[in-house]
Amino acid sequence: MGDIDNLNFPRSIGRYQVLRLLGSGAMGSVVLAEDPRIKRKVAIKLMKLDAVRTEADQHEYLARFQREAEVSGLLNHPGIVAIYDVGEVEGHGPFLAMEFVPGKPLDGLMKNGPALSLKEKLRITVGLAEALDHAHAKGIVHRDVKPGNVMVSEDGRPKLMDFGIAKREDASLTQTGTFLGTPSYASPEQIREGTVDNRSDIFSFGVLVFELMSGQSPFPGTSINTILYRIVNEPPIEVNPPVLGLLPEGWRRVFDKVLAKQPSDRHPSCLAFARDLLDVVVELGKDDRREIMGLMGINGDASIPEIKSTSFDETMVVPPADHHRRSWLWIAPLALAFVVGTGWFLFRGSKGTRLQIDSLPAGAKVFVNDLPVGSTPMNQPLTAGDKLRLELKGYLPVVYEVKPNQAPSAFPMQPIINEELVDSTPQGATVVIDEKALEGVTPLKVRWNQGQTHRLTLTLGKLIYAADFGPGEVPSGRAFELKEAATSETRQEPPLDPNAPGSLKLAGGFSVRVKVDGKDQGELGPGSKLPLTPGSHRLDLASPRHYYKDSRTVSIIAGQTATLTLPGLATLTVETFPGTGKVFVDDQDTGIESDGSSVQVAQGRHNVSVRGPKGIKHQTVDLTGDKGLKFPL
């Protein structure tokens, strides 16, 4: 406790025993203390009255200090930092004892922390929406909603804090400066008139979520005047490239509404905004979506897994105070009050150790005790005895039992190599795979590496068939129809300009979400064309509705159209006995029971599982047409 002694801090504040300094700023300090009666750690904020220049300003800050205690006393929500006590220490001024939250401030996570997943961002969004709506229901407007006033605990739950300038609808509070709040997150009416209600908080919350999701401010600027002008007069910036996992058009619609200049044009509540945002999220598994919906109270049947803290609150990180910024709002010291360091990434506790899970190649789905947790590379808390399973399309699954003090550097994935029958209509075609001609004609058995992409070409006189196969895709004995090759009259000729754009045309029976070289291009329907620059492009295709996900590489020729052929659809019927359970395809909940019900699935290889009261049953199936599964559960 040397730092406390050196800074002449009291050893006790009221009944609280001071442990260490957590943070310090121009207007005060925050210390970690313990309530000896109940052995509860608290964060105590002390105000430096001698740092306030005039008696009027001193009165103003004392009023805000008391206001924070009064306002917080009216709130009782798990997403809001609780205030336990308020008092005064002789010779040191007033103090505020509040909940100590082991974790990190959201602004620090957004700037310097590890990249948050889409699910983590949505959980933070929903948690803050709940907390703000609770405050608004009590007639309280926060007036300074921003990442610096949000703590994220080790289990990922957000906590809203610092109600020092909050306003009750039945009370008023004067201001010392010309602006009350933080410019980058202020609402237009907060800037113009200085009068706010809950709709101003909704705007500020929209700015926070925009920045959380995209990593960019909707109203950027190098000076306060520029920022304020854009908030009042300009629409939010276009995010380019679009935010992965969200529909670009939906993104614009949702944020144009929540960041509307007129308060009446915004969402009626923070949760209404969060629900609107969730509707435009496309890259979220059904289980994760159900969890988020459950947090918002949309689906009461959704199972929400218990989240436990696994870090210790004894390891503290205290960054040095910033002496170059005036902070009469106490933002910096209060944010520092809750920071916990090394336990965030690597810890031991009830859930063991965090293990970095990698695979060769990357992108494998990861299951822990048969529950999906993400894709490689990823960081996952595990304990000895946990069953780890990695699955990647075109590769044999890897099963591993976690052992104490062992962490493999990476899991090598072995490709599935099998014999496939290649056939054609009419038969007798020569077979070329990956530009290599094979001996024999169709029907022909060939060695097929499912871990690689393949180009298959069949020719018989003037008749031809050509197609690209991605990892995990196989001919499956299908008879490919040969068609007459294009004549000189119908053949596409490249334009004179070698840089002229080409296009990609979708041929298939369903729509897919398309990413080109990692950039989301939206949904492409059958027969639709997508303009692309000449050259080689990586395509990521997804259709959650039909349980289809694939990656391919296409070559675009200037002025020409390349055709992207999708597999057909098949009807999958699942029946179990003596009981039934929920049917999952590729770990996505189909919404049907295994009572003979059917679902439409893209042709190809799929992992079908049925989860019943007595366990889980897995089957891998190759769908080349309609198929019925019947097995004991």
N, C-alpha and C positions, 0 to 999 in steps of 0.2 A: 504493500500500500504506500510505497515511497512516493509515487506521483501525487497522491492525495496530501501527504505531509508536506511535500515541497511546494505545493500550490496553496497551502494554508487552508485546505478544506476541512470542515468539521468531521470528526470521526463518526458522528451520528447526526441525523436530521430527523427531528421528532423522535419516534420510536424506532426508526430505521437505522441499521448499521451500514455505514458506507464501505463498499468493497474496493471500487476503483473508478477512475475517471473514464468515461466513454467518449465524450466529445466536448468541444469547447468552441464558442463563437463570440462575436462582438457583443451580443446581448445576454449571454449566459452560458451555462455549462450543464452537462447531463452526466450523472454518475450512476453506477450500478450499486444497488443497495439490497439489503435483505430485511424482511420483516421477521424479527426473532420469534414472534408469537406463533406464526404459522409456517415459518421457514420458506417464505415465498420471495423470490427475487423480483425487484421492481426497478424501473428506470425513474430517476428523480431529476426533474428539471429545476434548475435554480436560476433566478433572474438577477442580473447585475444592474441594480438601480443606479449605481454611480456612473454607468455608461450612458445614461440618458441625460441629454444636455439640459433641457428645461423642465420646470416643474409640471407644465402642461403635458409635455410628452411623457413624463414619468407617470402622470395620472392616466394617460391614454394606454400605456403599456400594462399598467396594473389592471385596468379595466379589461383589456384583452386576456390577460392571464386568468382573471376571475371568470371571464366569459367562456374560456376553454373548459374550465372545470364545470361550470353550470351546464353548458351545452352537452358535454360528454356524459354528464350525469343523467341526462334525459334519454340517452341512447343505450340500448342493450342489444348488441348484435355481434355475432362472432367475427364479422368482417370489419369491425371498428375497434381500434385500440381503446381499452377500458381505462378510465381514471379512477384510482382507488382513494386518493386522499389529497387534500390541499391544506397548506398551513404556512407558517412563517418561522424562519430561524433568525434569532437575534444576531445582528451583525452581518447577516448574509442575505436577508430579504426573503420574499415569498418562495415557496416551492410547490411543485406538483408531482405527486407520485402516481405513476401509471404502469400499465401492463408492460412487462419486458418480453419482447418478441425476438427469439433467436431467428435470424434470417438475414436477408439482404434488402436494401432499398431497391425499388423497381428501377429507378433511373440508373443505378450502378449495374444492375443486371443487363439492361438494354444497351449500355455503352461498353461495358468491359466484361460481362459475364459470358458463360457459354450460350450458344444459340438456343433459344427456347423453341420447342416444337409447337406445331399448330395447336395441338390439344392443350398444351400448357398455357399458351396465350389465351385460348378461349376460356379456360378455367379461371384465369386471372380476370378476364373481362367480365364473366358472369358473377364472380365473387364481389367485384367492386360495384357492379350494377345493383346487386342485392343490398349492399351496404348503403349506397347513395339513396336508393329508393326508400330504405328504412328511415334515413335521416329526413328525407323530404316528407314522408308520412307523419313525422313528428313536427313538421313545420320548420325544419332547420335547413338552411342553405349553406354549404361548405364554403364556397367562394374562392377556393384555391386548390381545385382538383388538378393534380399533376403527378408525374411519376415519383418526384422527390417526396411526396406525402403519402407514399404507399410502401409498406413493407411486405415482402414475400417470405413467408416462413419456410422452414426446411421441407415441409411436406407440400409446398407449392400453393398454399392458401394465401390470398392477399389480405392485408389489413390496412384500412384507411385511417390516417392519423392527422394530427395538427388541425384542430378546430379553433385555432387562436383568432381567426378573423371571421368565423362562422357567424351567420345572422339568423336570428329567430324572426319569424314573420310578425310577431307581436312586440318586437323590440327594435331599437336602433343603436348603432355604434358609430361614433364619428371616426374620422381617419386623420392620421397625422400628415401623410404625404398626399401627392396628387393622384396616386393610383393604388387601389387596394386589390392585391392579387398578383399573379405572375403573367407578364405580357404575352408570352407564347401560347398560353392556355386560356386567355381571357376571352369572353364572349363579346360580340359587337356592341351589345347594349351596356355591358360592363365598361367598355372603353368610352362609348359616347356619353351615356348619362350617369354611369356609376350606380344605377339602380338595378338590382338583380332579383330573380326568384329561382325556383328549382330548374327552370328551363336554361338558365345560364350554366348551372352545373352540368346539365345534359350536354351542352355544347363543349364545355371543357373536357368532359369525359370522352366525347367523340374525338377530340384532338389527341387525347392520351392513347386511345385505342388505335387511331390512324397511325401514330408513331410506333406503337407496340407491334402492330401487324406488318408495317412496311419498312420500318427503320428510318422513315423520313418525316419531317414536320409538314403538315398540310399548308402552312403559311410561313415559309422560310424567309430569312432576311439577315443581313449583317448588322443591322441597327434596330433599336427598339421602334423607332419611327416607321421603318419599312415594314416590320412585323405587324404593328398596329394598323397601318394603312391596309395591308393585304387582308387582315381579319375582317375589317369593316367593309371593304370594297370589292375584293376579288374572291373567286371560287377556289376551293382547295386544288393544289397542284395535281397533275396527272402523274400517277406512279408508273414508271417505265424502267424495267420490264414490269408487267403486272405481278401482283402478289401471288405466289404459288399457292394453289389449293383453293382459290376463290375466283368466282366468275368475274372477269373484268367489268362487264356491264353492270352486274349486281353490285360490285364494289362501288362504282360511281353513283348508282342510285341510292344506296344506303348512306354513304357519307355526304352526298349532296343534301340529303334530308336532315341528318343529325347536325350538320354544320351549316344549316340554313341561316341566312342573315336575320330573318324575322323569327322571333321565338315561337310564334304560333304555327310555323311551318315545320317545326322539329318533331321528333318522336315524343309521345306523351310521357314516357318514362325511360329510365336507363335500361330496364329489362326489355322493354319493347324494342329498343335499338339493338340489344344483344340478340333477341330472337330474330330480328330482321337480318342481322349479320350472319347468324347460323344458317339461314336459308340459302345463302349464296356460297356456303362452304361445300366444296365437292370432294376434297381429298381428306375424308375422315371416315374411319371404319364404323360399322354399325354399332358395335359395342361402345366405342368412344363417343359417338353421336348420342347414343342413349344415355350415357353418363352425363354429358353436358346438358341434355334436355331435362334429365332428372334434377340437376342442380337448379334449373330454372323453373322447376315445377310443372313442366309441360307434360311429362309422362310419369305418372305416379308409380307405374309398374316397373320403371327402369331400376335395375340394381346398381347401386353406387358403392363401389368397393371402399372398405375402410382405409383411411390413409393415416399412417403412424409416423411420428417423428423418430428419427434414428440418430440424430446428432446430440451432442452434449452442449449445454449452454455455458460451459466454463471457458471455452476457447474464444477469446475475443480479439478482434482486429480493430484498432483505433487509428484511422488515418489522421495526419496532422490537420489542425484547424486551418482554414483558409482566411488569412488576415487581409486579403485584398478585396473582399466583398463584404458590404454591409448587409446584415441579415436581421433586420428588426422583426422578421416573422419567425425566427428561431428554426428555420427549416433545416439548415445544415446540422446543428447539434442534435436535433431530435432524430434526424435520419441516422446519424452515427450511433444513436443510443441502442440500436438493435442489431448491429452488424455482428455476424458470427463468421469465422473464417474457415479453417481447414475442414471442419466437419461437413461442409457443403458438398464436396466432391467425393472424398474417400473417408469412409467411417466404418466403425464396427459398432453394432448394437443388436437390437432384436432382429434385424434383417441381414446381419452379417456384413459383407463387404461389397462395395461397388466394383464391378468387373467390367472392363472394356471388352466388348464382344465384337470381333472382326471376323470376316470370312473372305476366302479367296475363291471366286471373285466376290465383291461386295454386293449388297442388295438382298441378302437372304432374309426371309422372315424368321423372327425369333419367337420361340414359345418357351415359357417357363411353367413347368408342371401342367402342360397342355393348354395354357392360356396365352394368347398372342400379346406381345409387349412391344413390338416394333420391328425395325429392320436394321441390318448391319450397315455401317458401323454404329454402335450405340453403347451407352453406359447404363448398366442395370444393377440394382441392389440384389445380391444373391446370398444364400446361406448354404452351408455344407449340406449335401443331400438333395438339393434342388435338381430337378431333371430339366436339362436344357436341350431343346431341339431346334435345328436350323433347317429350313426348307427353301430351296431355290429352284425355279422352273428349269427343267432340263438336267437337274443334278440329283444324286442320291441324298436323302436326308441324313443329317449328322445328329447323333444323340450323344450327350455327354452328361455325366453326373458330377456336380460341383464338389470338389474336394478341398479341405482346409489348406490355406496358404498355397494354392495352385491356381495359376491364371494363364492358360495357353495364349501365346501371342496372337494366333489367328487359327481359324478352323478351315483347313483345305476342303473344298467341295469337289467330289468326284463326279464327272459327267456320266449320264446314263447312256451307255452304248449298246445298241441292240440291232437286230436284223429287221428291216422294214420291207414290205412289199410295195413296189411302185408299179402301177398299172395305168393303162390308158384306153380310151375309146376313140378310134379303133386301136386294137393291139398291134404290136410289132414295131413300136417306136424306139429309136435309139435314146439312150439316157445320158445326160450330161449333168454332173453335180459339181458345183463350184468350179466351172470351166474345165472339168476333167471328164473326158468321155469314158464310159464304162463298157466292158464287154457284155454283149447280150442285148436283147430287146425286151420290151414290156410284154407280159408281166415279168418283173425282175426283182430278185431279193438283193438288197443293198445293205451295207454297214452304215448305220446312222448314229452320229454323235449328237445327242440332244442338247448338249451344252453349248453348241455353236449355232450360228446362223448359216443357212444353206440357200443356194440358188439352184433350183431344179429346172432343167430344160428338156422337153421331150419333142422329138421331131420325127415325122414320117412323110417323106416327100415334101409337098408344099404345106403340110399341116404341122402345127406347132402348139406347144403349151409351155409357159414359163411362169414361175412363181417364186417368191422369197419365203423362207420358213425361218421363224425366230426360234430362240431357245425354248425347248420343250414342245415345239410343234413337230408333228410327224405325219408322213403320208397316210398311215393307218390303212393301207390296202385300198384306198379310194381309186376309182378309175377316172383319171383326169381327161376331160374332153379336149381333143385336139381340134384346132380351128385353122382355117387357111390364113397363111401369113399375109401381111399387108402388101398390096401391089404398089407400084411406083406412083399410081394415081392417088392411092389412099394413105401412103406412108407419110408420116410427119417429117418434114425437112427442117433442119435447124435454120434459124433466121441468120441474116447477115451479121447482126450484132451478137457476139458471143456472150455478152453480159445481159441480154434480154431475159426477163424472168420466165421461169417455167411454172408448172403447177402440179399439184397432187390431187388426184381424183379418188374418192372413196367408192369402192364397190363392195357392197355387202348388205345384209338385211337389218342392220341396226346402227345407231349413232355412237360415236366414240369421242371422248375427250382427247385432244391432241396437244402434245408438247413437241415443239421442234427445237432441238439443241438446247433443251432445258427451259424454253420459253413457252408459256401457256398460250395456245392459239384458240382456245374455246372449243365448243362442241362442233363436230363435223358430221353432217347427215349423209345418208346414202345418195350418191350422185353429186355431192357438193365438191367444189374445187377450192384448193388453198394455194395462192400464189407463193412461190419460193424462189430464192436465188439459185442460179446454177451451182452444181457441186454436190458433195455428199452431205447428208443430214441424218441425224439420229432422231428417230421418232419414238415417243413414249405414248402408248395408246391405252385408254382405260374406259370401261363401261361397267360401273358398279352394278347397274341394273341387271346386266346379263353375265356378271362374274367373269369379266374378261379384262386381262391386263397383259400387255406385251410391249416389247421394245424391238425396233427394227432399224435398219440402215437403208436409206434410199439414195439413188443418184438422180439428180435433176439435170436435164439437158435444156439449154437455153431454148425457149420458145416451144418446148414440148410438154406433154402431159404424161406423168407417170401414174399408173393405176395401183392403188393400195387395196388389195383384196382381203376382206375379213372372212373368218370362218362362218359357217352357217349356224343356225340355232337348232337346238335339240330340246325335247321335252324330257325332263328327268322326273321320274316318279319314285318315291321312297316309301317303303313300308317296313316296319319292324314288328317283332313279336317277342314275348307276349305283351309288352308295353310299348308306348310311343314316347317320343322326345322331340326337341326342337332340331330342325335340319339346318346345317351350315354348309355352304359351298365355299371352299377356299377361305374358311374362317369368317365368312360373312353370314349373318343371320338371314335366312331366306324368308322368314315370316310364316313358314308352314310347319306342320307337324308331320311326323313319319307315320301317318295313318292312311297312306295311299294317295296323298296329295301330290300335285305336280308343280314344277317350276321351269321356266324357260332359261336355258343356259347355253352359252356359246360353246360350239363344238371344240373338242380338244381334251387335254388331260386336266382333271380337277380332283381336289381332295374333298370328299364328302364325309361329313361327320354328323352323328346324331347324339345329342346330349340329353340323357334322360335322368330320372331320379337316382338310378343305381350306377351310373357311369357314362363313359363316352365310348362310342364305337367309330373307328375310322375306316374308310375305304378309298382307294385311289381308282378312278375310272377314266377310261378313254372314250369320250363321247364322239361317235361318228354319225350318230342318228339318235332317234328317240330310244330311251333306255329305262328299264324298271329295275330298281334295287329292292331286294327283300332279304332280310337277314335277322338273326336273333339279336336282341339288345341286352 
